[in-house]
Amino acid sequence: MLYEVAVDAPLATTLTYRQPVGRTETKKIPTGCCVRVPLGGRLAIGYVLGPAEPLPAGEQSFVIKPIAEVLAETPLFPPDLIGFYRWIANYYLHPIGEVLRTGLPLAPTSRGNRQLKAKTRPIMLPGPLMAPLIKVRQGVGVDELVDVVDASIQVSLKKSDRKALSFFCEDLIRSNYQPVPRTQLLARYPSAGPMLKRLQALGVLEQSDQRVFRDPFGEPTEPQTPPEHLTTEQRQVLDGLLPAIDAQSFSPFLLFGVTGCGKTEVYLRAVQHVLEAHKTALVLVPEIALASQLEAHFHARFGSRLALLHSGLGDGERFDQWQNVLSGEAQVVLGARSAVFAPLERLGIIIVDEEHEPAYKQEDGLRYNGRDLAVLRAQMAGCPVVLGSATPSMVSYHHCMQGKYTLLTMRKRVAEQPLPTVEIVDLAATRRSRPELAFSDQLISALADTLEQGRQSLLFVNRRGFSSYMACRDCGAILQCRHCLVSMTLHRGQHTLLCHYCGFRQHPATLCPACGSARISGGGIGSERIEEEVRQLFPEARVARLDSDTTGNRKHYQATLKAVRSGQVDILVGTQMIAKGLHFPRITLVGVVWADTGLGMPDYKASERTFALLSQVTGRAGRGSDPGRVIIQTYQPHHYSIALARRHDYRGFYEQEIAVRRPLAYPPFSRLVIVRFSGRKEERVEQAASRVGRFLRSHSQASRSDILGPTPSPLGKLKDKVRWQLLIKSNSPAVLHALCEAVSTERKQLCPHDVTLGFDVDPENMM
């Protein structure tokens, strides 16, 4: 018996192995199982993709090795997903074994395995959590049980002790003799351990082990009653969507709805319709923060039929959730981008919320886009896919204009709430009474008024930390990370300078590396500084901050959100994670401390990101009964991304941005691939990039493509590795793929072993 195995190694193809030694030919290894296989002089992890076709007699010039070990007899993924994995490996030019490792939770890694000749340690795959249950033998009553316990401990009990013992025995036999978790009994009666053992020995009690699923949902979800009546726009959207679900065919929709229009209820109704047809649903969100926001709605509506899949779960929780989906016990999956690999069968709908978000793109390893793979998976499954956003990506909206997607529109907020009024403060022209602070007088006054009215405010700044850079006051040098060409960020609360790319830390009391001066001071703003300044301005206010420094613990993040919703926070300060998707009905004021952060980036998407971010954070205001107000502070008030965000004019922004991209042939008028080079020696990296550039130009002369570069990357050094890149641009995906395949074929001749070459297909950023 021969098997096709995708090995977790940088191999362009799958490999063939035969039946493990000592395993009978009739005992086939199921497709989807994880195995350990010999590869060169070591052992590697592999995934069985099914039986392999034997080579014709006379054509086999090598010995087919046996699989060394079957690590799990139970498949980790269904066979239906194999075609999905193959497409991903081909399109993103990534080894299929590494694609599988990316897509599977807690997949074992090949790294660190011993040599074949050495004694190998076993690889432990995650397993279920088992818990002991205690059950009273049928027919035993409370009095009899008390008497047996009383006699077994051979001590005359006091009346109070006997009463407590009665309660203990009642716990054992209540609920019609159903099993009771042993840990639950011992938590209530800590000294009951010896009695339990004695009663088991006497045959009065029986103990069994049962699988326990670790609960990732935290505290119980409050029941949420669905609205009695949908809005007119919600009904219209569902009228267009539900027939496509019933038709059981691929139909891509773009749900373009303003913030607060009720898209979540549309998602819930669509998923409910799918479940009634005995099918499954996949719902993707760009970040864990948004998964937590939707989690309450979906869990309240679907209960145990819902599974969560994202990196915020513990290993055991993630394994249990995956197994629930694989077994069919959970029919709805909610998660971040990696949830696109969920082992769902009979898919009836896929929903991608906030589809414009760059967080759907994985920026290392397998550089896939979760939104694009969701569309592909829907096409393979033959079901509708809904891309939802208040600020759709340029590419998705262009697809609607070209007739590739069906556009569904929601222009009004629920309950006819008006969109907030937006004011622009020109920081260059406005005099401030407190110039040492990051706040204009208008924003300070608005915060004071909102606080006096007993309402809540949100302050957005797209930087974390206290100071975004540290500069020498004598020579002007910027303090950079010793491993990356980026400035160090001051985190005052942690009393450290931190590199946000490699994690390198340094004490703030340091000397200038250029001149040796000790006069180092911070500049720029971050969420930590804004929080401190707010506390200075309003010492009586209850202030909270949400950024990646304060939300490493998922429970802390959820507790902060709960405090905001319950009115225990007056002013919430945060970064991007509070700018989108979250629903805070009591927030009436939103302040954008500095709107220009992203406009200076060397990226053709800089304006699109700025418009989307401002529109999203603006949408957090006025979602309750009170009207909303937004104040945007900027040095570029006339930039079209800011001016049009003020007017909530997405269509106007689309028309202006598309006019900028058309003559430059940037997406949606082309497809892009960035070829990235990295290594420790700059000369070697530059030479490799130049060779690949010449090679591509010689092969692109007859094709419809442009080669730009090579050039140093905007982030020229990260984690001690110098980085160069070149850009391939074409309106033909086939041409791009052929050029990349040609480079891959000649990789050893073009790129030395100490230089890493990688492809970023459909890059989300140019950094």
N, C-alpha and C positions, 0 to 999 in steps of 0.2 A: 504494500500500500504506500503510495507516494502522496505527499502533501505540499501544497503551495504555502509558503510561510513568508510573511512580511517581517523582516528582521529590523529591530530597533538599532539601526546603524546607517551611516550616510551612503546607502546603496541605491542606485537608480532603479533596480529591478527587484522583484521578489526572488526567493531561492526555493529549491526543491529539496525536501528531506524525506526519508523513509520512516517506517514504523519504528518506534523505540525498541531497543533490544529487550527481549523478554515479554513483550506485549503481543498477544495473539493477533493475527491479521483480521479476525472477525470483530475485535474490539476497536472500532474506528474512533479517531479523535474528532469530536464535534467541531464544526466550523465556529470560529469565534473564541476558541480556547487560547489561553496563554501558555507558551511552552518555553523551554530553554534549549538552545541549539548550539552546536559547535560552529564557530566562525573563525577561520584561521587557527590561531593557537589559543583561543579563549572561548568562553561561553557567552552567549548573548541571548537577550530576550526576543521572542518572536510571537507572532499571532497567526493562527491557522486560518487561511482564507478558503480552504476547501481542498478537495483532491486535486492532484497535479496530473497532467497528461504524461504518460511515459513516452520517452523518445523512441523513434523507430530503431529497430535493431541495426547496429552498425554505426549509428550516429552518436552514441554516448561515449565521450572520450574522457569521462571523469567518474570518480566513485561517488555515489550518492550516500551521504552520511545519515545515520539515524538521528532522530530527535533524542536529545539527552534526557529530557524530563518533561512531563506534563505537569505544569504548576497548578492548573485548575481545570477540573473536568467539566465545570459549568461554564458555558460561553459568557464572555464579557460584553458581546454585542450581537445583534441579530444579523443573519446573512444578508438581509435586504439592504444593509448600509454599506456593503463592500463596494458597490458601484459608486456610491457617494465618496468613499475614501479614495478610490482610484482617480476620480475626476479631480479631487483636491490636489493630490500628488502631482498630477499632470499639469494642471493649470498654474499652481503656485511653484512648480519646479522644486518640489520638496520630496525627500525619500518617503515612501508610503509607510514604512515601519515607524518613522518619526511622526507621521500624520496620525497614526493610530495611538501612539503614546500621548500625543497632545489631546486627542479626543476622548481618552478613557480616564476616569477619575482614579487616582492612586495607582496608576499603572506602574509596575516595577520597571526599573531602569537597568540598562545593560552596563552602565558605568560602575566600576568597582568590582566586577566579577573577577574571580581568581583565574589563573591559567588552567587549561584542561588537565594538565598533569598534576596540578595541585588538588588538594582536597577542598571542594567547594562548600561554602556555607549555603544552607537552604534559603531560598527567597520566600518570604512570607507575604502572600497576598492578603489583602484585608479580608476579614471574616466577620460573620454576624456576631452580635453581642447576645450572649445567653444569660438568662437569669433564673434562679431557682424559685419554683412556686410550691406553696404548701396547701394541701387539700385534706380535709377530714374524710375519713372513710364513710361511705354512704350509710346512713341509719344511726350514726352516733349522735346523741343529743347533748345539749349543754350540760345538764346535770351529770350525765355519765362521764362526759369529758372532764368536768371539774373533779369528780371523784377519782378518776384515773390519775389525773395530775397530782391531786392531793396525796393519793396513796404512793405515787411514784417518788415523790420527794420525801415521804415519810416524816413529815413535820406537821404538827397540829397548827393550822393556820388561824391567825386572828380574823375577826369578822371583816375588818377593812381589807386585809390581804385577800381574803376569800372573795370579796366583792370585786376587787381589781382582777382577780383570776377569772371570775365569771365574765367580765367584760372582754378579757383576752380570749376566752373560749368562744364567746359570741362572735368576735371578729373572725375566728377561724371558720365558723360554719354559716355565717350569714351569706346572703345572696345565693341561697339554695345550693350550698356546698360547692360553690365555684372556687377555683384556686386563688390564693392570696399571695402576692409577692412576699418572699421571706424578708427582704429589706424593709418593706413597709411595716411588717409586724415588729421587727427589731427596732425600727425607728420609734414606734409608739411604746413598746415594752422592751427597753434595752437589756433587761436581765432575763429575757425569755429564752435565750439561746439553749441552755441546758435542758429546759423543759421540752423544746422542740425536738432535740436529739432523742430524749427519753421516749417521747410519744411516738416517734418514728420507729424506735426499736421495739415498742410494744405493738406496732401495727395499727395504731389508732390514726396516725397521720401518714400521708403519702407525699413524697417530694418528687417533682419532675422539673426538667429544664425546658424553658420555652424561649424562643427568640424574642428579644425586645428591640423595637425600633427606636433609635435615638431621635428625640423630637427636636427639630431645628427651629420651631416656631416661637420658642420662648414662652412668655406668659400667654394665657388663653386669649383668643381673639374675640372681641366683643361682637355679638351678632349685629349684622347690618341689614336692615330691611331694604330690599330693592325699591326704587322709586315707583310709586303707583302709576305715574304717567311719564312717558318719554317726551322729550321736546320734539317739535316738528322735524328739526334737522336730524336728530337721532333716529327717528322712524324712517326718514328718507334714506339715510345711510344703510340701515339694516334692510330696507326694502331692496336695495341694490346688492347687498352682500349675501343675504341668506339664500336667494336662488342659486348663487354661484356655489355655495356650500352643498346644496342639494344636488347640483349637477355633477359633483364629484370630478371636476376637471380643473386644470391649472388656470388660475385667473389672478393676475397681479393687480392690486388696488393701492392707490396712494390716498390715505385719509388725511387731508389737509384741514386741520381744525385749529382755531385760535385757542390760546391758553384758557382753560376753564370752561370749555364748551361741552364737556361730558364724554370725551373719547373713552374713558375707562369703562363707563357703563355699556358703551357699544361693544367693547372687547368682551365684557362679561356675558352679554346676551348672545354674542356670536359663539362663544365657547360653550355656553349652555345648549345652544342649538346643535352643536357638533356632538356633545355628549349624548343628547337624546337620540342621535342617529347611531350610537354605539361606536363612535370614532374618538380619536384623541386630538389634543391640541398642544401647541408649543407657543409660548409667549416669551419673547426676548426683550430685555432692557439693557441699556448700555453700561450701567454701573450697578454695583451692589446697593448703593443708596436708593436707587429707584426700585430695585427688587424689594427692598424693605417697605417702600411706600405702597406698592401694589399687593404685596404679600397679604396684608390685612384684608383687602377687598376680596382677593381670590380665595383665601383660606376660609373666610366667613361664608362665602358662597358655595365652595366645593369641598371643604373639609378634607377628609382623608384621601380624596381623589387627586389632591394637589401634591406635587413634589417640587422641591426647590433644588436647583443646581447652580451653585456659584462658589467662588473661592472663600467666601466669608464663613462657610460651614466648617466644622471640624472634620477630620478624616473619617471618623466613624459615622457622623451624620451624612457626609457626602456619599459614602459607600452604601448606607441604608437607603438613601433616596434613589440612588442609581438602581439598586436591586428592586425597589418598589416599581420603578418604571419598567425594568426589564421583565418582571414577572406579570405585568399588566395590572397590578393593584392600584397604581396611580395612572390616571389617564390625562392629566394636565400637568405640564412642566412649565415652571416659571424660573427664569435665570438669566445670567449675563451671557456674553457672547459664546462661551464654551458650551452652553446648554444646547446650541445648535446640533451637537453630536448626540443628544439624548436618544436612547434606544427605543423610541416610540414606534409603534406599528399602527397601521390604519389611520394615518394622519388625516384629519379633516380640515384643519386650518392652521396656519402659522401667522403669528402677529409679531411685528417688530415695532416696539414703541420708541419714540424719539429717534427715528431712523437716520436722521442727519448726523448723529453724534459720532465724532472721530473715535470714541472709545470702543466702537465695534471692531476697530482694526487692531489686530495683535501686532505689536511692534518689535518682537524678537522671535527667534525660532521659526515656527511656521507662521508666516506673516499673512494670515487669512483675514477676511472681512466677514464678520458674523452676519451682517445684513445681507451681503451678496450670497453667502452660502444658504441663508434662509430662503431666498428666492429660488436658488437652485434646488434645494431640498423639496420645496413645494412643487416645483416642476416635475421632479422625479416621482413624487408621491401622488401627483395629479390632484392637488387641492389648492384652494385660494391662499394667497398670502397678502396680508394687509400691512402696509408700511405707514405708520402714523407719525405726524409731527405738526407742530405749529409753524415750523420753519424748515420745510423740506429741503433736502440737499439739492443742489443745482442739477445733478445728474438725474435724480428721481423725478423732479418736476419737468425736466426736459423730456424724459420718457413719456410723460403724460401728454405734453404738447405734440409729440411725434406719434401718439396713439399706441405706444407699447404698454402703458399702464392705464387703468381706468381711474379717473380723478373723482374722489368723493370729498365734498366740501362742507365744513361747518363754520359759519361766519359769526355766530352769536354765542355768548356765554350762557350757561344754564341760568334760568330765572331772569333772563334779559339783563344780567349785570353788565354795566358799561366797562369797556376797557379803561385802564387807568390813564389819567392825564400825565404827560411826560414833559419835564422841563429840562433844558440843557443849560449847564453852567460852564461858561468859557473860562477855564482856569488861567489862561494867558491874559485875559482882559479884566478879570474880576479882582478887585482889591479885597483882601481878607483881614479881619481884625485879629485872627490867630494864625499868622503865616507859618508858625512852627508846626501846626497840625495839618492833617490831610483833608480837613473839612472846610468847605466854603461857609460863609455866613448863612446862606440860604439853607444848606443842609443841616447846620446846627440848629437853626430856628425851627425847621420842620421836625427834627427829632424831639425838640423840647415840646412842641405843640402836641405831637402824637403821644408822648409820654404823659402829658397833662390830661389828655383825653382818655387815658387808660387803654390805649390801643398798642399794637405791636409794630415794630420796625425791623427791617432786614437791611443789612449793609453788606454789599458784595465787593470783594477785591480778589482779583485773579492771581494772587501770589500768597504763599504761606510763609511762615516765619515772621521775624520782626523787621529785619533789614535785608533787602534783596541783594545787596553787595556791600563790601567793606573796602574803603579807600584810604590811602595814606595822605594825610593832610600836608605833608612836606613835599612829596614828589608826585603825588597823584596816581600812583600805581594801584591797580585793583588786585585785591588778594584772591588768588585763584587756587582751585583744588590742585594738589600736586599730581593727581592721576588723570585729571580732565582739564581741558581748556575752558572752564566755566568758573564763574565767580562763586565764592562761598557765601552762604546765607546765614545770617545770625538768627539763632533760635534762643531768645533770651531766657525763656522759661526753662529750657534744658541746659542753659549756660554752655552753649557750644556753637561752633561754626560748622555748618553741615553742607556737604555737596549733595544736591538732589538727584544726581545721576549715578554715583557709585557708592554713596553712603559714607564717604570718608569724613571723619570728625576731627576738629582741631579746637584747642582752647582759645577763647576770645582774646585773652591777653597775649598777643603775639606781636612779633616785630615785622616791619615791612621787609619782604624778601629783596626789594630793589635797593633801598637805601639804609635799612636797619633802624628806621625811626619807630618809636613806640606810639606815635600819634596816629592810631588807626581808628576810624570812626565809620559808622554805618550810614548807608544811604538807601533810597528807595523805600517802598512800603510793602507790608505783608499783613496777613490777617491777624497775627499776634500783636503787631503795633496798633492796628485799628482797634482791637479789643481794649488795649491799654488806654488809648486816647479817649475812647467812649467812656471808660470808667472814670477818667479824669474829669470829663465834661459833665457826666451825670452819675455822681457817686451813689445816688439813691436808686438807680436803675438796676434791674436784674438782667445781667448780660451773660450770654452763652456764645460759644464759638464752635463751629463745625468745619473741620478740615482734616486732612489725612493725619495730622499730628494728634488730634483729639479723638479720632474715630478708629484707632487700631483695634479697639474692642467693640465688637458688634453690639453687645448689650448696652455699652455706654452710648453708642450712636442712637439706638432705639430709645433709650431713656431720655436723651436730649430732645428728640423729636416729640416724645410724649409730653415733656415739660412745655415745649412751645405750644402744642395743641391745647393743653389744659390751661394756658394763660399764665404759667409760672415763669415765663421769660418775657422781658419787655423789649430787648434789642438782641437780635441774632446776627452774629458776624460770621461770614464764611466765604469759602471759595466756590469753585464750580459745582460742588456737590449740593449746594443749596439753591443753585440757579435754575434748576429744571425739574419738572415733574412733581415736585412736592406741593402739597395742598395745605395751606395755612389760612383758614378763613379770617383769623383775627388780624392778619398783617395788612395794614393800610398804607404804609410808607415803605418804599424801597429806595435805597441810595446806592448808586454805583460810584465807588470812590474814585476810580480812574478807568475810563473806558478805552484808553488807547493802548493797553498792554500788548495786544496781539497785532496791531496794525503795522508795526515795524518789522515783523517777521519776514525773512526772505522766502515767502511761500505764496503761490498763486491763490491759495484758499484763505489768505489772511482776512480779506474783507468779508467773505462768506461766514467765517467763524465769528468775527466781531458782530455782524448783524444778528446771527442766530443766538449768540450768548446774551446780547442786550435784549433781544425780543423775549427770550426765555426768562431772564431774571425780572424783566418788566412784568411778565405774566404772573409773578408771585403776589402782586399787590391787588387788593380789591376783589378777592375771590369770595368774600362773605357778603353781608348785607350792607356794609359801608363802602363808599367809593374809594378807589385807590389813587395814590399819587407816587410818581417816580421822579427822582432827581438824578441826572446823569452828569457827572463832572468829567470834563475832557479838555484837552488842548487842541483838538481838531473838530470843532463843532460842525464844520461844513462838509466833512467827509460823508459821502453818500451812504455808507453803511450805518453811520450814527444818525444822520438826518432822517433817513427812511425808517429806521427802527423807532424813532420818536413818533412817527405817524402810523406805526403798525402796518407799513405798506410793503408786504412781501412781494407782490407782483411788480411794483416799481423797482424794488431791489433786483429782482430776477432780470428784468429787462436791461437795467444798467450794467449788471455784472456780466450778462451774456454778451453784451456788446464789447466788453473789455476782452473776453476770452476768445471770441470768434476769430479775430485776426491773428491771434497768437497760437491758435489751434491747441488750446488746452481743453481738458474735459469740460463739457460733454462732447466736444468735437474731435477728440482723440482718446487713445488709451496710452498709459504710461507704464514703463518699468524702470526702476532705479537699480543699477548694478552697483553694489556697495563693496568696498575693499577696506580691509582693516588689518593692521599688523603692528608690531612693536618698532619696526625700523621704517622711518618715513621714506627713505630713498627706495626701499624695496616695494613699498605700497604704491608710491608714485609711478615706478617703472611698470608694475603690473597693470595699473589703471591705464597707462599710456598704451601698452601693448594691446589690451582688450579694446580700447578706443579705436586703434588703427585696424584691428581685426574686424570690428563691427562696421566701420566705414567701408571697408573693402567688400563686405558682404551685403551692405545695404544700398549700394548704388542702383541696383535693378529693382529695389522694392520701394514701397511708399512709406518711408520712415525718415526720421531725423535723429541724429546722434548729437547730443549736447554734452560737452565736457571731453575728458574728465577734469575735475576740479576738486579742491579740498572741500569736504563737507562743511556746512555751516557750523556744526559742532565738530571741530577738526580733530579732537582727541577725547576719547572716553575710556575710562578704566585702563589707562596706560597704553591704549592702542590708537595709532594714528588712523584717520578715516578719510578716504577719498570716495568719490562717486561719479557716475555718469548717467545721463538720462536718455532713454530710448523713447521716442514719441512716434505713434502711428495711429491711423484710424482703422487699421486692420489687426484684430487680435491674433490672427493666424501668422501675420508677418512678425509681430513681436515674439510670438512663441518660437517661430523658426530661428530667429536671431539668437534668442536665449539658449535654445537647444544646441546651436552651433558653438556657442561659447562653452557650454557644459561639456560638449564632446572634446574640445581642445583645451579644457581647463588645465591639465597638467603642463602643457606646453606654454600656456599664457600666464599662468599664475604660480609662483613658487610655493612650496609647502608651508612656508612661514607667513603667507598672506592669505587671509580668509576672503573668499569671494561669495557673495550672496545676492539673490534677486528679490526685489520688493515689487511684486506685481500689483498694479493699481494702488500706488502709495497714497497714504492719507496725509502725510506731511513730507516736506522736502528737507528736513533737518538731518 
